[in-house]
Amino acid sequence: MDVTEFKLWSSDLQQMQNQIRHKTDGLSSSTLVLRRGQAFTVKMNYEGWPFDPQKEKLIFHIVLGPLSVEVPVTRPGQPFLTQWSAVLERSIPNPNGPHALWVSLSSPASASVGVYMLHLRVETHLTVRTHLLGQFTLLCNPWCQADSVFLPSEDLRNEFVRNDFSLMFKGSPGNIVSRPWSFDQYEKGILDICMKLLQLSPQHQADMGKDLQNRSNPVYISRVISAMVNSNDDKGVLMGNWSGDYSGGVNPSKWSGSADILRMWAETQFRPVKYGQCWVFAAVMCTVMRALGIPTRVITVFNSAHDTNRNMLIEEYYSEMGEKLPIGRDSIWNFHMWVESWMKRPDLGQGYDGWQVLDPTPQERSAEIFRCGPAAVEAVYHQKVEAQYDVPFVYAAVNANVQTVIIRDGKVLSTCIDKNRVGALICTKHPGSMRMQDITSEYKTEMDDSAVNVLNTNACRGEGATGRVAPQGVAVSLQLLKAPVVGESISFNVIITNNVAVPKLLRKHVNAQNKEYNRNPTGTFWEAHGDVKIGPIETVTIHHEISFKEYMLTETEEDSLVNLAVVIEDVKSQERVLASEEFNICSPSLNIQVQKECIVINTSIVATVTFPNPFSTAVSGELTVACSGLQEKFQTRLTIQPRETMRMPINFTPRMVGKKMLYASLVLMNPPTVLHGFKTISVQAS
């Protein structure tokens, strides 16, 4: 053999240096992780004479399934952003051993997302040899201006791609509850599992080449992921369950991070994980999209309409006794969560780039598959219901009108329309802080101030009436006296006003029903009836209390929801007026304190979780404390005596630099409820 011939000795994909440059450091994968539209360096050690491009040809062979491209190494020059290129960076001859050669490889900003094989073919005047250098995972690149997911602000890129925790908002517009969620995209093996969602999709199974080509486009990727997060049509991740019976799986309220769910899916040969509800579907989708490099945030829509017949009207029915009736297929969810992802929309023409709604909760089919979006928020705002994808569904979810009807024996006694209730508040976590950000105005053109009124009362009149006052001159409203908390009584007033100059005899029917956030309430658990005499031009306030024993649920829920309604009947005219209010009863929260403000990587720290038991009985349950990038989960079973304060110290060692969230949940058996707490910490380099 010619000793002067170029012969590859070893290669190095420079994983650490490349991943820091590509801002993929921390992502755990069996491969090198890169972002498209950006150069990465490969180092090669070789024997023979120093490399001469005139004598030897180095050709990279880049393979993605049935797709491949040949990229010859050229002399230094500008890399192309539209095609793959390989440029000789530097060459260092070594008289005493193998020579070193660095090549800078660049992918186009529209390259397909996927797991690539990297080969090198060495052609000399005597031989042709091919070497497998390894694998790399290529992600979208919001740092690259030519990428269709480019986000101009560094702070927002860090928030919506690199940040691995958030708050999600639940409850009702007047009593918002924030709960922590850990996206876990840096946890061991999670990126590889996220790539598996693309690989197991029906599109990939049906036509691998076409699917891989389409994966250059985040619009296509997001539709695939929206379908794969639910298991309704495919080998997707989560099975939904809203029945209240979670036997054979996990109560959706008990999840607090995405890693457990994604790992369980992968470890069971991709059988659906039981169970999810809207916030679980949205949070898992956010994890997958951030891992793939597509900026994403979780959105809560309070009073989200599910308008099955697309008439922009949600009908709600009440009995004359104030009981809400389970009639009709339309529904209003007290809150619903979906995600928004940031991308260009060249398919829609000018003006629709930016945030796009994606909803993985299986509610309606889009092109025969349970998925939703991407629906451009701009298209929703401008009522462009013809724009792809699923804009009418999203538009109705935030803009439908509510018609409330009182019926007896199938006969309509009174009716009214509320234009402000649906989409009363749309919000997300504020970038860079743990506050709520109100984004309602990004979806809705005009908002009546009363729509976000803390206790916006829906008051109904008789047929043909206008305003809040019934035709016979009687008005009614409900007033909660304090935000309800589990363990305390619900305290409220019924306020009745007679606006005419004659006295009246009225009949009052107050009704309280437990409900779940996504459907009509179940049976009445508390009611009060009675006659009320009211003088001319007089206002009467009647106080009521509902005790904890009367509303306590039997199934574990994070937040109990109550539908409270009052019907006032004029005995003489038999005309009726209704006021209703839906509200949540918050669980108490856990408190987390950390002994030091300055926390250094790989140094042990103590956090203390405290909870004063407000109940008059002992409570028992399971405490879980965890933090992405810190340590394994800490779990313990405990019992807390009546009025006793639990103090649980936990040792942890942070393994990653940056802003992190320490979160805790306590699942109580009696009363059946889930408590949450969180603390953000800043981990410094040593």
TATA-V532016 format. One record per pair of residues at least 6 apart in sequence whose ideal C-beta (glycine too) atoms are under 8 Angstrom apart, sorted by the first residue. I is the first residue (numbers start at 1). J is the second residue. D is the distance in whole Angstrom. If there is no record, write none. Layout:
i: <I I>
j: <J J>
d: <D D>
This chain:
i: <2 3 4 4 5 5 5 5 5 6 6 6 6 6 6 6 6 6 7 7 7 7 7 8 8 8 8 8 8 8 9 9 9 9 9 10 10 10 11 11 11 11 11 11 11 11 12 12 12 12 13 13 13 13 13 13 13 14 14 14 14 15 16 17 18 18 18 18 19 19 19 19 19 21 21 22 22 22 22 22 22 23 23 23 24 24 24 24 26 26 26 27 27 27 27 27 28 28 28 28 28 28 28 29 29 29 29 30 30 31 31 31 31 31 31 32 32 32 32 32 33 33 33 33 34 34 34 34 34 34 35 35 35 35 35 35 35 36 36 36 36 36 36 36 36 36 36 36 36 37 37 37 37 37 37 37 37 37 37 37 38 38 38 38 38 39 39 39 39 39 40 40 40 40 41 41 41 41 41 42 42 42 42 42 43 43 43 44 44 44 44 44 45 45 45 45 46 46 46 47 47 48 49 50 50 50 51 51 51 51 51 53 53 53 53 55 55 56 56 56 57 57 57 57 57 57 58 58 58 58 58 58 58 59 59 59 59 59 59 59 60 60 60 60 60 60 60 60 60 60 60 60 61 61 61 61 61 61 61 61 61 62 62 62 62 62 62 62 62 62 63 63 63 63 64 64 64 64 64 64 65 65 65 65 66 66 66 67 67 67 67 69 71 71 71 71 72 73 73 73 73 74 74 74 74 75 75 76 76 76 77 79 79 79 79 80 80 81 81 81 81 82 82 82 83 84 84 84 84 84 85 85 86 86 86 86 87 87 87 88 88 88 88 89 89 89 90 90 91 91 91 91 92 92 92 93 94 107 109 109 109 109 109 110 110 110 110 111 111 112 112 112 112 112 112 113 113 113 113 113 113 113 113 113 114 114 114 114 114 114 115 115 115 115 115 116 116 116 116 117 117 118 118 118 118 118 119 119 119 119 120 120 120 121 121 121 121 122 122 122 122 137 137 137 139 139 139 140 140 140 140 140 140 140 140 141 141 141 141 142 142 142 142 142 142 142 142 142 142 143 143 144 148 148 148 148 148 149 149 149 149 149 149 149 149 150 151 151 151 151 151 155 155 156 156 157 159 159 159 160 160 160 160 160 160 161 161 161 161 161 162 163 163 163 164 164 164 164 164 164 164 164 164 165 165 165 165 165 165 165 165 165 166 166 166 166 166 166 166 166 167 167 167 167 167 167 167 167 168 168 168 168 168 168 168 168 168 168 168 169 169 169 169 169 169 169 169 169 169 170 170 170 170 170 170 170 170 170 170 170 171 171 171 171 171 171 172 172 172 172 172 172 172 173 173 173 173 173 173 173 174 174 174 174 174 174 174 175 175 175 175 175 176 176 176 176 177 177 177 177 177 178 178 179 179 179 180 180 180 180 180 180 181 181 181 181 181 181 182 182 182 182 182 182 182 182 182 183 183 183 183 183 183 183 184 184 184 184 184 184 184 185 185 185 185 185 185 186 186 186 187 187 187 189 189 190 190 190 190 190 190 191 193 193 193 193 194 194 194 194 194 196 196 197 197 197 197 197 197 197 198 198 198 198 198 198 198 200 200 200 200 201 201 201 201 201 202 202 202 202 203 203 203 203 204 204 214 215 218 218 218 219 219 219 219 219 221 221 222 222 222 222 222 222 222 222 223 223 223 223 223 225 225 225 225 225 225 226 226 226 226 226 226 226 227 227 227 227 227 227 227 228 228 228 228 229 229 229 229 229 229 229 229 230 230 230 230 230 230 230 230 230 230 230 230 231 231 231 231 232 232 232 233 233 235 235 236 237 237 237 237 237 237 238 238 238 238 238 238 238 238 238 239 239 239 239 239 239 240 240 240 240 240 240 241 241 241 241 241 241 242 242 242 242 244 244 246 246 246 248 249 249 249 250 250 250 251 251 252 252 252 252 252 253 253 253 253 254 254 254 254 255 255 255 255 256 256 256 256 256 257 257 258 258 258 258 259 261 261 261 261 262 262 264 265 265 265 276 276 277 277 278 278 278 278 278 278 278 279 279 281 281 281 281 281 282 282 282 282 282 282 282 282 283 283 284 285 285 285 285 286 286 286 286 289 289 289 289 289 290 294 294 294 295 295 296 296 296 296 297 297 297 297 298 298 298 298 298 299 299 299 299 299 299 299 299 299 300 300 300 300 300 300 300 301 301 301 301 301 301 301 301 301 302 302 302 302 302 302 302 303 303 303 303 303 303 303 303 303 304 304 304 304 304 304 304 304 305 305 305 305 305 305 305 305 305 305 305 305 306 306 306 306 306 306 307 307 307 307 307 307 307 308 308 309 309 310 310 312 312 312 312 313 313 313 313 313 314 314 314 314 314 314 314 314 315 315 315 315 315 316 316 316 316 316 316 316 317 317 317 317 317 317 317 317 318 318 318 318 318 318 318 318 318 318 319 319 319 319 320 320 320 320 320 320 320 320 321 321 321 321 321 322 322 322 322 322 322 322 322 322 323 323 323 323 324 324 324 324 324 324 324 325 325 326 326 326 331 331 331 332 332 332 333 333 334 334 334 334 334 334 335 336 336 336 337 338 338 338 338 338 338 338 339 339 339 339 340 340 340 340 340 340 341 341 341 341 342 342 342 343 343 343 344 345 345 345 345 345 347 348 348 348 348 351 352 352 352 352 353 353 354 354 354 355 355 355 356 356 356 356 356 357 357 357 357 357 357 357 357 357 358 358 358 358 359 359 359 359 359 360 360 361 362 363 363 363 364 364 364 364 365 366 366 366 366 372 372 372 372 373 373 373 374 375 375 375 375 375 375 376 376 376 377 377 378 379 379 379 380 380 380 380 380 381 381 381 381 383 383 384 385 385 385 397 397 398 398 398 398 398 399 399 399 400 401 401 401 401 402 402 402 402 402 402 403 403 403 404 404 404 404 404 404 404 404 405 405 405 406 406 406 406 406 406 406 406 407 412 413 413 414 414 414 414 414 414 414 414 414 414 415 415 416 416 416 416 416 416 418 419 420 420 420 420 420 421 421 421 423 423 423 423 424 424 424 424 425 425 425 425 426 426 426 426 426 426 427 427 427 427 427 428 428 428 429 429 429 430 430 431 434 434 440 440 441 450 455 455 455 455 457 457 457 457 457 458 458 458 458 459 459 459 459 459 459 459 460 460 460 460 461 461 461 461 461 461 462 462 462 462 462 462 464 465 468 468 469 469 470 470 470 470 470 471 472 472 472 472 472 473 473 473 474 474 474 474 474 474 474 474 474 474 475 475 475 475 476 476 476 476 476 476 476 476 476 477 477 477 478 478 478 478 478 478 478 478 478 479 479 479 480 480 480 480 480 481 481 481 482 483 484 484 484 484 484 484 485 485 485 485 485 486 486 486 486 486 486 486 486 487 487 487 487 487 488 488 489 489 489 489 490 490 490 490 490 490 491 491 491 492 492 492 493 493 493 493 494 494 494 494 494 494 494 495 495 495 495 496 496 496 496 496 496 496 496 496 497 497 497 498 498 498 498 498 498 498 499 500 500 501 501 502 503 503 503 503 504 504 504 504 504 505 505 505 505 505 505 506 506 506 506 506 506 506 506 507 507 507 507 507 507 507 508 508 508 508 508 508 508 508 508 509 509 509 509 509 509 509 510 510 510 510 510 510 510 511 511 511 511 511 511 511 512 512 512 512 512 512 512 512 512 513 513 513 513 513 513 513 514 514 514 514 514 514 514 514 515 515 515 515 515 515 516 516 517 517 521 525 525 526 526 526 528 531 532 532 532 534 548 551 551 551 552 553 553 553 553 554 555 556 556 556 556 556 556 557 557 557 558 558 558 558 559 559 559 559 560 560 560 561 561 561 561 562 562 562 562 563 563 563 564 564 564 564 565 565 565 565 566 566 566 567 567 567 568 568 568 569 569 570 587 587 587 587 588 588 588 589 589 589 590 590 590 590 590 590 590 590 590 591 591 591 591 592 592 592 592 592 592 592 592 592 592 592 593 593 593 593 594 594 594 594 594 594 595 595 595 595 596 598 599 599 599 599 599 599 600 600 600 600 600 601 601 601 601 601 601 601 601 602 602 602 602 603 603 603 604 604 604 605 605 605 605 606 606 606 607 607 607 607 607 607 608 608 608 608 609 609 609 609 609 609 609 609 610 610 610 610 611 611 611 611 611 611 612 612 612 612 613 613 613 613 613 613 613 613 614 615 615 616 616 617 617 618 618 618 618 619 619 619 619 619 619 620 620 620 620 620 620 620 621 621 621 621 621 621 622 622 622 622 622 622 623 623 623 623 623 623 623 623 623 624 624 624 624 624 624 624 625 625 625 625 625 625 625 625 625 626 626 626 626 626 627 627 627 627 627 627 628 628 629 629 629 629 629 629 630 630 630 630 630 630 630 631 631 631 631 634 634 636 638 638 640 652 654 654 654 656 657 657 657 658 658 659 659 659 659 660 660 660 660 661 661 661 661 662 662 662 662 663 663 663 663 664 664 664 665 665 665 665 666 666 667 668 668>
j: <126 48 48 49 48 49 124 126 127 46 47 48 49 51 55 56 122 124 46 47 48 122 129 44 45 46 120 122 129 131 44 45 46 47 98 44 45 98 42 43 44 45 120 131 133 134 42 43 44 45 32 40 42 118 133 134 136 40 41 42 43 32 25 41 32 34 40 41 25 27 32 33 34 38 40 33 34 35 38 40 141 35 143 162 33 34 35 139 186 629 656 33 185 186 191 291 186 187 188 189 190 191 192 137 189 191 192 135 192 115 134 135 136 137 192 40 134 135 136 137 136 137 139 191 40 107 136 137 138 139 138 139 140 141 143 144 293 107 108 109 110 111 113 138 139 140 141 144 147 81 106 107 108 109 110 111 141 144 146 147 106 107 141 143 144 79 87 104 105 106 104 105 106 136 89 102 103 104 105 102 103 105 118 133 100 101 102 100 101 102 103 120 98 99 100 101 98 99 101 98 99 99 55 91 93 99 58 88 91 99 101 73 74 75 88 124 125 122 123 124 72 73 121 122 123 124 72 73 86 103 120 121 122 70 71 72 73 120 121 123 70 71 72 73 84 86 103 105 118 119 120 121 68 69 70 71 118 119 120 121 130 68 69 70 71 84 116 117 118 119 116 117 118 119 112 114 115 116 117 212 114 208 209 212 208 209 212 112 209 212 213 84 84 85 86 105 86 86 87 88 103 85 86 87 88 87 88 87 88 89 87 85 87 104 106 106 108 106 108 109 146 108 109 110 108 105 106 107 108 111 105 106 103 104 105 106 103 104 106 101 102 103 104 102 103 104 101 102 99 100 101 102 99 100 101 99 100 138 141 144 146 147 148 146 147 148 216 138 216 138 212 213 214 215 216 138 139 140 198 215 216 221 292 293 137 138 195 198 212 215 135 136 137 138 195 135 136 137 138 132 135 132 133 134 135 136 130 131 132 133 130 131 133 128 129 130 131 128 129 130 131 191 192 195 291 292 293 147 148 149 218 221 292 293 294 147 149 150 293 149 150 151 157 160 161 293 294 295 342 150 157 150 217 218 343 344 346 218 293 294 295 341 342 343 344 344 157 160 161 295 342 431 432 295 431 295 297 431 432 290 295 296 297 342 431 290 293 294 295 296 290 183 290 659 182 183 184 185 186 290 628 629 660 180 181 182 183 628 660 661 663 680 180 181 183 283 286 297 298 429 178 179 180 181 429 434 436 678 178 179 180 181 279 282 283 298 300 337 429 176 177 178 179 300 335 427 428 429 436 176 177 178 179 279 300 335 517 558 559 584 177 334 335 559 584 586 302 334 335 561 582 583 584 302 303 424 425 452 454 456 453 454 455 456 480 483 583 483 484 583 584 586 302 425 427 436 558 559 584 586 587 434 436 279 558 676 256 661 663 676 677 678 256 257 258 279 283 298 256 257 258 259 626 627 628 661 663 257 258 283 286 287 290 628 190 257 258 259 262 287 628 191 194 258 287 290 291 628 629 656 259 628 629 263 266 258 259 262 263 287 291 291 262 263 265 266 262 287 288 291 292 266 270 224 225 228 229 236 237 288 204 211 215 221 224 225 228 228 234 235 270 211 224 227 228 234 227 233 234 369 210 211 214 224 211 212 220 221 294 341 343 343 345 347 356 374 292 294 289 294 341 343 356 358 373 374 366 371 373 374 389 285 288 289 292 358 360 285 358 359 360 371 372 373 233 234 236 360 369 370 371 234 235 236 237 236 237 238 281 284 285 288 360 236 237 238 239 240 276 281 360 361 362 370 371 237 238 239 272 240 362 370 369 370 270 272 272 261 262 265 272 273 284 261 265 272 273 275 276 280 281 284 249 272 273 274 275 276 275 276 277 281 361 362 249 252 274 275 276 277 277 516 518 519 516 555 252 274 275 274 273 274 275 273 274 275 275 556 275 276 277 279 280 556 557 558 674 556 665 667 674 261 276 280 283 624 626 663 665 676 626 628 283 284 286 287 628 273 276 280 284 284 287 273 271 272 273 284 361 361 518 333 335 336 337 338 361 518 298 337 337 359 360 361 362 298 299 337 338 339 359 360 361 298 337 360 296 339 358 360 296 297 298 339 295 296 339 341 358 296 341 342 343 341 342 339 340 341 342 339 340 428 429 337 338 339 428 429 337 338 339 340 357 426 427 428 439 335 336 337 425 426 427 428 335 336 337 338 397 398 423 425 426 334 335 423 424 425 426 427 332 333 334 335 421 422 423 424 425 332 333 335 336 397 398 422 423 314 330 331 332 396 397 398 399 400 402 422 423 330 331 332 333 363 397 313 314 330 393 396 397 400 329 330 329 330 392 396 396 399 400 401 330 400 401 402 403 330 331 332 400 401 402 403 422 327 328 330 403 405 324 328 332 402 403 404 405 324 325 327 328 404 405 406 407 324 325 404 405 406 407 565 567 578 580 325 406 407 408 406 407 408 413 509 567 569 576 509 511 527 529 567 509 510 511 527 565 566 567 578 580 511 513 524 565 511 513 520 521 563 565 580 407 520 519 520 521 518 519 520 402 421 422 517 518 515 517 518 561 582 584 517 361 397 518 361 357 358 359 360 361 372 373 357 358 359 360 355 356 357 358 377 428 355 356 358 374 354 355 356 353 356 374 353 352 353 356 374 376 388 376 379 387 388 378 376 378 379 387 376 378 376 377 378 376 377 442 373 374 375 376 377 372 373 374 375 376 377 380 390 394 372 373 374 375 371 372 373 390 394 371 372 372 370 370 372 393 370 372 390 393 371 372 373 389 390 389 390 393 394 389 390 394 389 387 389 390 391 393 394 384 387 391 442 443 384 385 387 391 391 394 395 398 443 442 443 444 445 395 445 391 391 392 395 422 423 422 423 426 443 444 422 423 444 422 417 418 419 422 417 418 419 421 422 458 415 416 417 415 416 417 418 458 460 578 580 412 414 415 412 413 414 415 460 567 576 578 413 463 462 576 460 461 462 463 465 470 575 576 577 578 460 463 458 459 460 461 465 578 458 448 447 448 450 451 456 451 456 458 440 443 444 451 440 451 452 456 438 440 451 452 438 439 440 442 443 444 436 437 438 439 440 436 437 439 435 436 437 436 437 437 678 680 447 452 447 456 478 479 480 581 477 478 579 580 581 578 579 580 581 468 475 476 477 577 578 579 576 577 578 579 467 468 469 470 471 577 470 471 472 575 576 577 471 471 475 477 475 499 568 570 575 576 577 575 500 504 570 573 575 498 499 500 496 497 498 499 504 506 534 568 570 577 496 497 499 577 494 495 496 497 566 568 577 578 579 494 495 579 492 493 494 495 564 566 579 580 581 492 493 495 490 491 492 581 583 491 492 493 491 586 490 562 583 584 585 586 585 586 587 588 614 548 560 585 586 587 588 671 673 548 588 614 615 671 548 614 545 546 547 548 512 545 546 551 562 585 543 544 545 543 544 564 541 542 543 544 508 510 541 542 544 566 579 539 540 541 542 506 508 532 534 539 540 541 542 568 538 539 540 504 534 535 536 537 538 539 537 536 537 536 537 536 533 534 535 536 533 534 570 571 572 531 532 533 570 571 572 531 532 533 534 568 569 570 571 529 530 531 532 568 569 571 528 529 530 531 532 542 566 567 568 527 528 529 566 567 568 569 527 528 529 544 564 565 566 524 526 527 564 565 566 567 524 525 526 527 546 551 562 563 564 521 522 523 524 525 562 563 521 522 525 551 553 560 561 562 521 522 561 562 563 582 557 561 559 561 563 550 551 546 550 551 544 571 540 542 568 540 671 560 562 585 671 560 671 672 673 672 672 667 668 669 672 673 674 672 673 674 587 673 674 676 584 585 586 587 584 585 673 582 583 584 585 582 583 584 585 580 581 582 580 581 582 583 578 579 580 581 578 579 580 576 577 578 576 577 578 575 576 576 673 674 675 676 611 614 675 675 676 677 609 610 611 664 665 666 675 676 677 609 610 611 677 607 608 609 610 625 662 663 664 677 678 679 607 608 610 679 605 606 607 662 679 681 605 606 607 608 605 684 605 654 681 682 683 684 654 683 684 685 686 654 655 656 657 683 684 685 686 653 654 655 686 653 654 686 651 652 653 651 652 653 654 649 650 651 625 649 650 652 662 679 647 648 649 650 623 625 646 647 648 650 664 677 645 646 647 648 640 645 646 666 675 677 643 644 645 646 619 640 641 642 643 644 645 646 643 642 671 642 643 642 670 639 640 641 642 639 640 668 669 670 671 637 638 639 640 668 669 670 637 638 666 667 668 669 635 636 637 638 666 667 634 635 636 637 638 648 664 665 666 633 634 635 664 665 666 667 633 634 635 648 650 652 662 663 664 633 634 662 663 664 652 654 660 661 662 663 660 661 654 655 656 658 660 683 652 653 654 655 656 660 662 652 653 654 655 650 652 648 646 648 646 662 660 681 683 683 683 684 685 682 683 680 681 682 683 680 681 682 683 678 679 680 681 678 679 680 681 676 677 678 679 676 677 678 674 675 676 677 674 675 674 674 675>
d: <6 7 5 4 5 8 5 6 7 6 8 5 7 6 8 4 6 6 6 5 5 8 8 6 8 5 7 6 7 5 8 4 5 6 4 7 5 8 6 7 5 7 7 7 5 8 7 4 8 8 5 8 6 8 7 5 7 7 5 7 6 5 8 7 6 6 4 6 5 7 7 6 8 7 7 7 5 5 6 7 8 7 6 7 4 7 6 7 5 7 6 5 7 6 5 7 6 7 5 6 7 6 8 6 8 5 5 8 6 6 7 4 5 5 8 8 7 7 4 7 7 5 7 7 5 7 5 7 5 7 7 5 7 4 7 7 6 5 7 6 7 4 8 5 7 7 5 7 6 6 8 7 7 3 8 7 5 4 5 5 7 7 6 7 6 6 8 5 7 4 7 6 8 8 6 6 7 6 8 7 5 6 8 7 6 7 5 7 5 8 7 8 4 7 6 8 6 6 6 6 7 8 8 6 4 6 8 8 5 7 6 7 8 6 7 7 7 7 7 5 6 8 8 8 4 8 7 4 8 7 6 8 6 6 7 5 7 7 4 7 7 4 8 7 8 5 8 6 7 7 6 8 6 8 6 8 8 4 7 6 7 7 5 8 6 6 6 8 6 8 6 4 8 7 6 5 8 5 8 5 7 5 7 5 6 5 7 7 6 5 7 5 5 6 5 7 7 5 7 6 6 7 7 6 7 7 6 6 6 7 6 5 6 7 4 7 7 8 6 5 5 5 8 8 5 7 7 6 6 8 7 5 5 7 5 8 7 5 8 7 8 6 8 4 6 5 8 5 7 7 5 8 7 5 8 5 7 6 7 5 4 5 8 8 8 7 5 6 6 7 5 7 8 4 5 6 6 6 7 5 8 6 6 8 7 6 7 7 6 6 6 8 5 8 6 7 5 8 6 7 6 8 5 6 7 6 6 7 6 7 7 5 6 7 7 5 8 7 5 8 7 7 8 6 8 6 4 6 8 5 6 8 6 4 5 5 7 8 6 5 6 4 5 8 6 6 8 5 7 8 6 6 7 6 6 4 8 5 7 5 6 8 6 5 8 8 5 7 8 5 5 6 6 7 6 7 8 4 6 7 4 6 6 7 8 5 6 8 5 8 8 8 8 7 7 5 6 5 6 8 5 7 8 7 7 5 6 6 7 4 8 8 8 6 7 8 7 8 6 5 4 7 6 7 5 6 8 8 7 6 8 5 5 8 7 6 7 6 8 5 7 6 8 4 7 6 8 8 6 8 5 8 6 7 7 5 8 7 6 7 4 7 7 6 4 7 7 6 7 7 6 5 5 5 7 5 4 6 8 7 8 4 5 8 8 8 6 5 7 6 5 7 8 8 8 7 8 6 7 5 8 8 7 8 7 5 7 6 4 6 8 4 6 7 8 8 5 8 6 4 7 7 7 7 5 7 6 7 5 7 6 4 6 7 6 5 5 4 8 6 5 7 8 8 5 5 4 6 6 7 4 6 8 7 8 8 6 6 8 7 7 5 5 7 7 5 7 7 5 4 6 7 7 8 6 4 8 8 7 6 6 8 7 7 6 8 8 7 7 5 6 7 5 7 6 7 8 7 5 8 8 5 7 6 4 8 4 6 5 7 4 6 7 6 8 6 7 7 7 7 6 7 7 5 7 5 8 6 7 7 7 6 5 6 8 8 7 7 5 7 5 4 6 6 6 6 7 8 5 6 4 6 8 5 7 6 5 6 6 5 5 7 4 5 7 6 8 6 7 6 5 7 4 6 8 7 6 5 3 8 4 4 5 6 5 8 6 7 7 5 7 6 6 7 8 6 5 7 4 6 6 6 7 4 7 5 6 7 7 5 7 7 7 6 7 7 7 4 7 7 6 7 6 7 7 5 7 8 6 6 8 3 5 8 7 6 7 6 5 6 4 8 5 6 6 4 5 8 7 6 7 6 8 5 8 7 7 6 5 7 7 7 6 5 8 4 8 5 8 7 6 7 7 5 7 7 5 7 8 8 7 7 8 5 5 8 5 7 8 5 8 8 4 5 8 5 8 4 6 5 8 7 7 6 8 7 7 5 7 5 5 7 5 5 8 4 7 5 8 6 5 7 7 7 4 5 7 5 7 7 6 5 7 6 8 6 6 7 7 6 7 6 8 6 7 5 7 5 7 5 8 7 5 7 7 5 8 7 6 6 6 8 5 7 5 8 5 4 7 8 6 8 7 8 5 5 6 5 8 7 5 7 4 5 7 7 7 5 7 8 5 6 5 8 8 4 8 5 8 6 5 7 7 6 7 7 6 6 8 4 8 5 5 6 7 7 6 7 6 7 5 6 8 6 5 8 6 5 7 6 5 7 5 7 7 8 5 6 5 7 7 8 8 6 7 5 7 7 4 4 7 8 5 8 6 6 6 7 7 5 7 6 7 6 7 6 7 7 7 6 8 5 6 7 6 7 7 5 6 7 8 7 5 6 4 8 4 6 4 7 8 5 7 6 7 8 6 6 5 5 6 7 7 7 8 4 8 7 6 7 7 7 7 6 5 8 4 8 6 6 7 6 7 7 8 8 6 6 4 8 7 7 8 8 5 8 8 4 6 6 7 7 8 7 5 6 7 6 6 7 7 6 7 5 4 6 7 7 6 6 6 7 5 7 6 4 5 6 7 8 8 7 7 6 8 5 7 6 3 6 6 7 7 5 7 4 8 6 7 8 5 7 4 5 8 8 4 6 8 8 7 8 8 4 8 7 8 8 7 8 6 8 6 8 6 5 8 5 6 7 6 6 7 6 7 6 5 5 8 4 8 6 7 6 6 8 8 4 5 6 5 5 7 6 7 6 7 6 7 8 6 5 5 6 8 7 7 3 6 5 6 6 6 7 5 6 7 5 7 7 4 8 5 6 7 6 7 5 7 5 8 7 6 5 7 7 6 7 5 7 4 5 7 7 7 6 6 6 7 8 6 6 6 4 6 8 8 7 5 7 7 7 6 8 7 4 6 7 8 5 7 8 5 6 4 7 7 7 6 7 7 6 8 8 5 6 7 7 6 8 5 7 5 5 7 5 8 5 6 5 6 8 8 5 6 8 7 7 7 4 8 8 6 6 7 7 6 7 7 6 6 5 6 5 7 6 8 7 5 8 5 7 6 6 7 7 5 8 6 4 8 8 8 7 5 7 6 6 5 8 5 7 8 8 5 6 8 5 6 8 8 6 7 4 6 7 8 5 5 5 6 4 4 7 7 6 7 7 7 8 6 6 6 7 5 6 7 7 7 5 8 6 5 5 8 5 8 5 5 6 7 6 8 6 6 5 7 5 6 4 6 8 7 5 7 6 4 6 7 6 7 5 8 6 8 4 7 7 5 8 6 8 7 7 6 7 5 7 6 5 6 7 5 5 7 6 8 5 6 5 6 8 7 4 7 7 7 8 8 5 8 6 7 5 7 5 7 7 6 7 5 7 5 8 7 8 5 8 7 8 6 6 7 5 8 7 6 8 5 8 6 5 7 7 7 5 8 7 7 7 5 6 6 7 7 5 6 8 5 6 8 7 6 8 6 8 5 7 7 4 8 6 5 7 6 7 7 8 6 7 7 4 6 8 7 5 7 5 7 7 8 6 7 8 5 7 5 8 7 6 4 7 6 7 7 5 5 8 5 7 5 8 8 7 6 4 7 6 7 6 7 5 4 6 7 5 7 7 5 6 6 6 7 6 7 7 7 4 7 5 7 5 7 8 7 8 6 4 6 6 5 5 7 6 8 6 7 8 5 8 7 7 7 6 5 8 6 8 7 6 7 8 8 4 7 6 7 7 8 6 7 5 8 4 7 6 7 7 4 8 6 7 5 8 7 6 8 7 7 8 5 7 5 7 7 6 7 4 8 7 5 8 6 7 5 7 5 8 7 5 7 5 6 5 8 7 6 6 6 6 5 6 7 5 5 8 6 5 6 3 7 5 7 6 6 7 5 8 8 6 8 6 5 7 4 7 5 7 7 6 8 5 7 6 6 7 5 8 8 6 6 6 6 5 7 5 7 8 7 5 8 5 6 7 7 5 6 7 6 6 6 7 7 7 7 7 7 6 7 5 7 6 7 7 5 7 6 7 7 5 6 6 7 6 7 5 7 7 6 7 8 5 7 5 7 6 6 5 8 7 7 5 6 7 8 7 8 4 8 6 4 7 6 6 5 7 7 8 6 7 5 8 6 7 6 7 5 6 7 5 5 8 6 7 7 7 4 7 7 6 7 7 7 5 5 4 6 6 7 5 8 7 5 8 7 5 8 6 6 7 8 5 6 7 5 7 5 8 8 7 4 8 8 5 8 7 7 5 4 7 8 6 8 7 8 6 6 4 7 7 7 7 6 3 8 6 8 5 7 5 6 8 6 7 5 6 8 7 5 8 7 7 7 5 7 7 8 4 6 5 7 5 8 6 6 8 6 8 7 5 8 6 6 7 5 8 7 5 8 6 7 7 4 8 7 5 7 6 7 5 8 7 4 5 7 7>
